Amino acid sequence: MKQMIFLLLILVAGCSSTRNKSNVETVASGSEMTDTIPSCMLEKIELFKSEARQNPPRKVYSYVYKGQKVYYVTPPCCDFFSELFDGNCVLIANPDGGFTGRGDGKLPDFISARTVEKLVWEDTRKQ
């Protein structure tokens, strides 16, 4: 019984995102953002729209990380990695999520070093 409770606690911890722990400005604006989103990221968003709605709903944020604009895609559910893409939609890393909640470990400073957070897209469909 203790092992099951321990495992449950680990799973819950892995599902919690560290994304909200940073101190960055959140900005969301409609057409202004669409004009600056790379077409490959718009294609990813269209793909997300064609898939079943996730719980929690998928979101795409843009950030500036080490002088470069990047796109952060929230994971579809617990124990999945988030994804971080460059402006050409090349996967840079999985900065958080997964079983440990720490991602793939390739960019351990992403959460603390990112700036200029902008919500690009959020799945607002009803369940």
SEKOLKOL-145466 format. One record per residue (C-alpha): residue number from 1; x, y, z. Coordinates in Angstrom, 3 decimals, always signed. Each point is the difference from the previous one (the first is absolute). Layout:
N
NUM  X  Y  Z
...
//
This chain:
127
1  +0.000  +0.000  +0.000
2  +2.831  +2.420  +0.891
3  +1.646  -0.706  -3.358
4  -3.211  +0.883  -1.850
5  -0.334  +3.278  +1.900
6  +3.660  +0.815  -0.685
7  -0.455  -0.760  -3.704
8  -3.126  +2.152  -0.120
9  +1.888  +2.901  +1.599
10  +2.798  -0.346  -2.544
11  -2.491  +0.021  -2.867
12  -1.735  +3.100  +1.327
13  +3.343  +1.770  +0.446
14  +0.948  -0.866  -3.579
15  -3.237  +1.494  -1.306
16  +0.569  +3.363  +1.612
17  +1.683  +2.410  -2.368
18  +2.847  +2.277  +1.004
19  -1.018  +2.416  -2.763
20  -1.891  +2.297  +2.370
21  +2.871  +0.321  +2.472
22  +1.925  +2.569  -2.000
23  -0.518  +3.723  +0.247
24  -0.799  +0.997  -3.593
25  -2.478  +2.382  -1.580
26  -3.011  -1.638  -1.662
27  -1.427  +1.678  -3.086
28  -2.648  -1.380  -2.354
29  -1.314  +1.828  -3.012
30  -1.881  -1.418  -2.980
31  +0.975  +1.064  -3.502
32  +3.201  +1.734  +1.103
33  +1.386  -3.341  +1.191
34  -1.205  -1.920  -3.071
35  +1.993  +2.317  -2.264
36  +3.247  -0.916  +1.751
37  -0.510  -3.757  +0.429
38  +1.996  -2.133  -2.450
39  -2.145  -1.950  -2.455
40  +1.420  -3.287  +1.289
41  -1.276  +0.836  +3.507
42  -3.407  +0.932  -1.409
43  -0.032  -3.432  -1.662
44  +0.731  -1.631  +3.383
45  -2.874  +1.930  +1.539
46  -2.328  -1.170  -2.781
47  +1.120  -3.564  +0.720
48  -0.808  +0.455  +3.703
49  -3.448  +1.300  -0.982
50  -0.648  -3.125  -2.073
51  +0.921  -2.316  +2.891
52  -2.172  -0.835  +2.989
53  +0.001  +2.702  +2.673
54  +2.545  -0.750  +2.709
55  -0.415  +0.381  +3.738
56  +1.456  +2.418  +0.889
57  -0.591  +1.847  -3.284
58  +3.053  +0.530  -2.229
59  +1.579  +3.456  -0.101
60  +2.784  +1.586  -2.028
61  +2.100  +2.813  +1.437
62  +2.794  +2.028  -1.525
63  +2.995  +1.118  +2.039
64  +3.341  +1.611  -0.520
65  +2.706  -2.389  +1.143
66  +3.663  +1.014  -0.269
67  -0.889  +2.632  -2.604
68  -2.030  -2.379  -2.166
69  -3.781  -0.200  -0.392
70  -1.176  -3.483  +0.927
71  -3.346  -1.785  +0.202
72  -1.008  -2.074  +3.007
73  -2.741  -2.615  -0.435
74  -1.622  -1.326  +3.159
75  -0.183  -3.769  +0.390
76  -3.262  -1.787  -0.820
77  -0.205  -1.631  +3.422
78  +1.960  -1.058  +3.012
79  +3.326  -1.777  -0.445
80  +0.415  +1.375  -3.530
81  +2.771  +2.434  -0.889
82  -0.661  +3.593  -0.977
83  +1.618  +1.021  -3.285
84  +2.155  +3.021  -0.791
85  +0.441  +0.989  -3.648
86  +2.091  +2.629  -1.737
87  -1.450  +2.366  -2.632
88  +0.333  -2.723  -2.664
89  -1.903  -2.535  +2.146
90  +3.093  -2.036  +0.698
91  -0.333  -1.703  +3.368
92  +2.626  +1.490  +2.332
93  -0.826  -1.887  +3.195
94  -2.685  -1.233  +2.360
95  +0.473  +2.496  +2.837
96  -2.472  -1.487  +2.482
97  -2.525  -2.766  +0.484
98  +0.598  -3.712  -0.142
99  +0.069  -2.353  +2.964
100  +2.282  +2.254  +2.059
101  -1.520  +3.288  -1.168
102  +3.472  +1.206  -1.037
103  -0.178  -0.751  -3.711
104  +2.924  -1.479  -1.908
105  +2.614  +2.042  +1.878
106  +1.407  +1.679  -3.131
107  -0.978  +3.541  +1.074
108  -0.077  +0.051  +3.799
109  +0.046  +3.830  +0.029
110  -2.904  +0.524  -2.417
111  -2.641  +0.625  +2.677
112  +2.135  +2.578  +1.820
113  +1.656  +1.604  -3.063
114  -2.990  +0.488  -2.313
115  -1.604  +3.425  -0.377
116  -2.845  +1.720  -1.892
117  -2.686  -2.660  +0.385
118  -2.860  +0.267  -2.497
119  -2.933  -2.350  -0.271
120  -0.157  -0.890  -3.691
121  -2.849  -2.531  +0.060
122  -2.186  -1.853  +2.479
123  -2.434  -2.794  -0.729
124  -3.292  +1.424  +1.198
125  -2.236  -2.789  -1.314
126  -2.430  -1.523  +2.478
127  +0.551  -3.568  +1.185
//
